[in-house]
Amino acid sequence: MGDGARRRRTALSAIGIMTAALALSACGAPPWATGGGAAPVETATAAPTTAPAPKPVPNDLSSGSTQRPLQAGAVNATVDYWSKLSMDRWTATALKPVSMSMVTTVTPNDGQKVYLQRATMTAVPGNADQSFAPLDPQIDESSVAPGYLVLDPYSYSQTFTIGEVPPGATFVTLQFTYDFLVQTTPTSSEFAKQTASDSITVAISGGGEPEPSASS
């Protein structure tokens, strides 16, 4: 083979090597130059969310009854509250009775008597976010003058009934007011008026249902 032929073959070989190199460059870096390929793409993972635990509903009658000491001036009253209706039946639409019994003492005890002139109960439905309009007050006013004798050992008992409350209510607060008349002396026909207030909260079973929307 002559020198001219050898030069042509050498030139063609060089052109082939350059063409292969250009082809590899066009395809990007070869795998052995990157240690096995492109780096993995990281994806963000949303953190799990937990719903806040519902607030416990207060219920002063959860054990069936409760007792409260009250004071109004010289009068010391002990009041028991309970319901004959089980707590699981204290629903929004049910008639819900609550009973109470009271006895009093007076300090100093010089022999004067204590009378209950009036007992009032007002039910106020509510939930953790709002209070609803109160129901009509229920009043037991003494039909005898000067009132019901409530000085120990004599006592006063009454049952009030809570009617329907809004579906969104989870409890009802019962507000009580007691008006007493106390003899100024054991033989006096004059009386001093004393007032005591109290409240208990009772849970509504299945309460918290949203109020139905008005149909058009």
VOTORGU-767319 format. One record per residue (C-alpha): residue in three letters; residue number from 1; y, x negated, z negated. Coordinates in pm, 1 decimal. Example, Ala and Ser with C-alpha at 12.3 -4.5 7.8 and 13.67 -1.06 7.14 Angstrom:
<pts>
ala,1,-450.0,-1230.0,-780.0 .
ser,2,-106.0,-1367.0,-714.0 .
</pts>
This chain:
<pts>
met,1,0.0,0.0,0.0 .
gly,2,341.8,-132.4,89.2 .
asp,3,635.2,-182.8,-138.8 .
gly,4,812.2,123.0,5.5 .
ala,5,522.8,357.3,-75.6 .
arg,6,493.9,229.0,-427.3 .
arg,7,866.0,282.0,-483.0 .
arg,8,838.1,643.2,-357.1 .
arg,9,547.3,719.3,-596.3 .
thr,10,735.2,567.5,-887.9 .
ala,11,1040.2,778.9,-810.8 .
leu,12,832.3,1097.6,-781.7 .
ser,13,661.7,1027.0,-1118.2 .
ala,14,998.8,981.3,-1288.3 .
ile,15,1124.5,1308.9,-1142.7 .
gly,16,812.5,1489.5,-1277.8 .
ile,17,860.6,1351.3,-1629.7 .
met,18,1226.8,1452.9,-1634.2 .
thr,19,1140.0,1804.7,-1511.9 .
ala,20,884.2,1852.1,-1793.8 .
ala,21,1135.2,1728.8,-2051.5 .
leu,22,1398.3,1971.1,-1923.6 .
ala,23,1148.7,2257.6,-1940.8 .
leu,24,1073.5,2181.9,-2306.8 .
ser,25,1443.4,2158.6,-2387.2 .
ala,26,1509.9,2499.3,-2231.8 .
cys,27,1243.5,2657.8,-2452.3 .
gly,28,1400.6,2523.8,-2772.5 .
ala,29,1268.1,2266.2,-3014.2 .
pro,30,892.7,2211.1,-2991.3 .
pro,31,685.8,2337.2,-3285.1 .
trp,32,604.5,1987.0,-3412.9 .
ala,33,977.5,1918.3,-3451.7 .
thr,34,1033.8,2207.5,-3695.5 .
gly,35,731.7,2171.6,-3917.9 .
gly,36,546.8,2478.9,-3786.2 .
gly,37,807.4,2723.4,-3656.9 .
ala,38,1125.6,2906.4,-3760.7 .
ala,39,1205.2,2969.4,-4130.3 .
pro,40,1103.0,3320.2,-4259.5 .
val,41,1376.5,3579.7,-4291.8 .
glu,42,1427.0,3702.7,-4650.8 .
thr,43,1459.8,4080.9,-4697.1 .
ala,44,1651.3,4239.4,-4988.2 .
thr,45,1445.0,4459.6,-5220.8 .
ala,46,1625.1,4741.4,-5402.5 .
ala,47,1587.9,4731.0,-5779.4 .
pro,48,1403.9,5034.4,-5918.9 .
thr,49,1628.0,5291.9,-6085.2 .
thr,50,1535.7,5506.8,-6385.7 .
ala,51,1687.3,5844.1,-6466.2 .
pro,52,1859.1,5866.3,-6806.8 .
ala,53,1649.1,6033.4,-7073.7 .
pro,54,1769.9,6388.0,-7155.3 .
lys,55,1953.3,6427.2,-7484.4 .
pro,56,1750.8,6598.3,-7756.2 .
val,57,1858.9,6955.8,-7826.3 .
pro,58,1962.0,7014.1,-8189.4 .
asn,59,1767.2,7278.7,-8380.9 .
asp,60,1830.3,7348.4,-8749.5 .
leu,61,1536.9,7591.2,-8753.7 .
ser,62,1283.8,7352.7,-8596.3 .
ser,63,1085.8,7352.4,-8922.2 .
gly,64,1112.2,7731.6,-8953.5 .
ser,65,1400.0,7748.3,-9202.4 .
thr,66,1690.8,7557.0,-9350.2 .
gln,67,1890.6,7576.6,-9674.1 .
arg,68,2261.1,7505.0,-9716.1 .
pro,69,2477.3,7460.0,-10026.6 .
leu,70,2829.1,7603.2,-9988.9 .
gln,71,3133.1,7594.5,-10212.9 .
ala,72,3438.1,7819.3,-10215.3 .
gly,73,3665.8,7747.8,-10507.2 .
ala,74,3474.9,7827.2,-10827.0 .
val,75,3187.9,7983.2,-10629.6 .
asn,76,2877.3,7777.0,-10547.6 .
ala,77,2647.8,7949.0,-10299.4 .
thr,78,2296.6,7860.1,-10183.1 .
val,79,2208.9,8009.4,-9844.4 .
asp,80,1867.0,8014.6,-9677.0 .
tyr,81,1834.4,8076.2,-9302.3 .
trp,82,1517.7,8154.5,-9105.1 .
ser,83,1386.6,8355.3,-8809.0 .
lys,84,1078.5,8572.5,-8774.1 .
leu,85,1079.8,8495.6,-8401.2 .
ser,86,898.5,8169.7,-8320.5 .
met,87,1114.4,7900.5,-8164.8 .
asp,88,924.9,7903.8,-7833.5 .
arg,89,1035.7,8267.3,-7791.8 .
trp,90,1405.4,8195.4,-7846.2 .
thr,91,1473.3,8237.3,-7475.7 .
ala,92,1807.2,8313.3,-7310.1 .
thr,93,1724.8,8681.7,-7250.7 .
ala,94,1534.9,8760.8,-7573.8 .
leu,95,1678.7,8939.6,-7875.7 .
lys,96,1679.3,8659.2,-8131.3 .
pro,97,1692.6,8757.5,-8500.7 .
val,98,1816.6,8519.0,-8768.0 .
ser,99,1788.8,8615.5,-9135.0 .
met,100,1978.4,8478.2,-9431.9 .
ser,101,1963.6,8512.7,-9808.5 .
met,102,2232.5,8409.4,-10055.5 .
val,103,2272.8,8365.9,-10429.1 .
thr,104,2575.4,8226.6,-10612.5 .
thr,105,2685.4,8074.3,-10939.5 .
val,106,3039.7,8034.2,-11071.5 .
thr,107,3197.4,7739.4,-11253.0 .
pro,108,3311.3,7765.2,-11524.4 .
asn,109,3084.0,8055.3,-11608.0 .
asp,110,3277.3,8267.8,-11853.1 .
gly,111,3090.1,8585.7,-11768.3 .
gln,112,3292.1,8688.9,-11462.1 .
lys,113,3104.9,8833.2,-11165.7 .
val,114,3099.8,8726.5,-10799.3 .
tyr,115,3091.5,8980.6,-10516.1 .
leu,116,3040.7,8935.0,-10141.8 .
gln,117,3301.7,9143.8,-9964.9 .
arg,118,3214.8,9054.5,-9603.7 .
ala,119,2968.0,8843.8,-9402.9 .
thr,120,3045.0,8759.2,-9038.8 .
met,121,2826.3,8588.6,-8778.7 .
thr,122,2952.7,8471.8,-8436.9 .
ala,123,2711.1,8318.7,-8184.6 .
val,124,2848.4,8054.1,-7945.9 .
pro,125,2609.8,7943.7,-7665.6 .
gly,126,2642.5,7594.4,-7525.3 .
asn,127,2481.2,7286.3,-7377.8 .
ala,128,2548.9,6912.5,-7379.8 .
asp,129,2841.6,6952.6,-7138.9 .
gln,130,3016.5,7275.6,-7235.4 .
ser,131,3051.8,7573.7,-7465.0 .
phe,132,3027.5,7925.8,-7324.3 .
ala,133,3223.7,8229.7,-7435.3 .
pro,134,3118.7,8346.1,-7783.5 .
leu,135,2924.7,8668.1,-7819.9 .
asp,136,3082.3,8958.8,-8006.5 .
pro,137,3104.4,8889.8,-8381.1 .
gln,138,2864.1,9079.2,-8607.4 .
ile,139,3014.0,9189.6,-8938.6 .
asp,140,2851.2,9326.0,-9251.3 .
glu,141,3129.6,9461.9,-9469.9 .
ser,142,3046.8,9597.2,-9811.7 .
ser,143,3041.6,9975.4,-9832.2 .
val,144,3094.5,9960.1,-10208.0 .
ala,145,3389.4,9825.4,-10403.9 .
pro,146,3454.5,9550.0,-10483.6 .
gly,147,3151.6,9419.4,-10284.1 .
tyr,148,2786.3,9321.2,-10308.5 .
leu,149,2701.3,9153.3,-10637.5 .
val,150,2567.9,8807.0,-10549.2 .
leu,151,2582.6,8628.6,-10886.1 .
asp,152,2245.5,8482.2,-10983.8 .
pro,153,1992.4,8646.7,-11034.8 .
tyr,154,2128.4,8901.6,-10784.5 .
ser,155,2118.7,8801.2,-10419.5 .
tyr,156,2231.8,8919.8,-10076.9 .
ser,157,2010.1,8930.4,-9766.4 .
gln,158,2087.4,9025.4,-9407.2 .
thr,159,1947.9,8985.7,-9055.7 .
phe,160,2173.0,8930.1,-8753.9 .
thr,161,2055.8,8949.4,-8392.9 .
ile,162,2165.0,8718.8,-8111.5 .
gly,163,2157.7,8884.3,-7771.1 .
glu,164,2137.2,8740.2,-7421.4 .
val,165,2305.8,8406.1,-7357.5 .
pro,166,2391.1,8236.4,-7022.9 .
pro,167,2094.6,8073.7,-6841.8 .
gly,168,2266.8,7733.8,-6864.0 .
ala,169,2271.1,7738.5,-7246.5 .
thr,170,2032.3,7500.8,-7422.3 .
phe,171,2133.5,7602.1,-7774.7 .
val,172,2337.6,7856.0,-7965.3 .
thr,173,2561.0,7774.6,-8261.7 .
leu,174,2575.6,8047.7,-8526.8 .
gln,175,2903.3,8045.2,-8715.6 .
phe,176,2902.3,8225.7,-9052.1 .
thr,177,3195.2,8327.7,-9270.1 .
tyr,178,3149.4,8464.0,-9623.1 .
asp,179,3434.1,8634.0,-9813.4 .
phe,180,3386.6,8646.6,-10191.2 .
leu,181,3574.3,8830.1,-10465.9 .
val,182,3563.1,8668.1,-10809.9 .
gln,183,3669.6,8841.5,-11129.8 .
thr,184,3961.1,8660.9,-11290.0 .
thr,185,3811.2,8740.7,-11633.1 .
pro,186,3484.9,8911.2,-11735.1 .
thr,187,3663.2,9238.7,-11812.4 .
ser,188,3937.6,9221.3,-11549.9 .
ser,189,3975.6,9457.0,-11255.8 .
glu,190,4162.5,9182.8,-11071.5 .
phe,191,3985.0,8952.9,-10828.5 .
ala,192,4043.5,8621.4,-10655.1 .
lys,193,3932.1,8590.4,-10295.2 .
gln,194,3735.2,8281.9,-10185.4 .
thr,195,3598.4,8209.8,-9836.8 .
ala,196,3310.7,7984.6,-9734.2 .
ser,197,3211.6,7886.7,-9379.4 .
asp,198,2886.2,7752.5,-9242.0 .
ser,199,2712.3,7700.7,-8907.8 .
ile,200,2361.6,7633.0,-8783.1 .
thr,201,2242.1,7541.9,-8433.8 .
val,202,1924.4,7681.2,-8278.7 .
ala,203,1768.0,7557.7,-7952.8 .
ile,204,1713.4,7793.6,-7661.3 .
ser,205,1356.6,7768.1,-7530.7 .
gly,206,1355.1,7686.1,-7159.7 .
gly,207,1733.3,7659.7,-7165.2 .
gly,208,1936.3,7469.0,-6911.1 .
glu,209,1850.2,7677.3,-6604.4 .
pro,210,2147.5,7686.9,-6364.8 .
glu,211,2330.6,8016.3,-6347.9 .
pro,212,2243.1,8215.4,-6034.6 .
ser,213,2509.3,8205.6,-5766.6 .
ala,214,2680.4,8531.2,-5679.2 .
ser,215,2546.8,8684.4,-5359.4 .
ser,216,2799.4,8757.1,-5091.3 .
</pts>
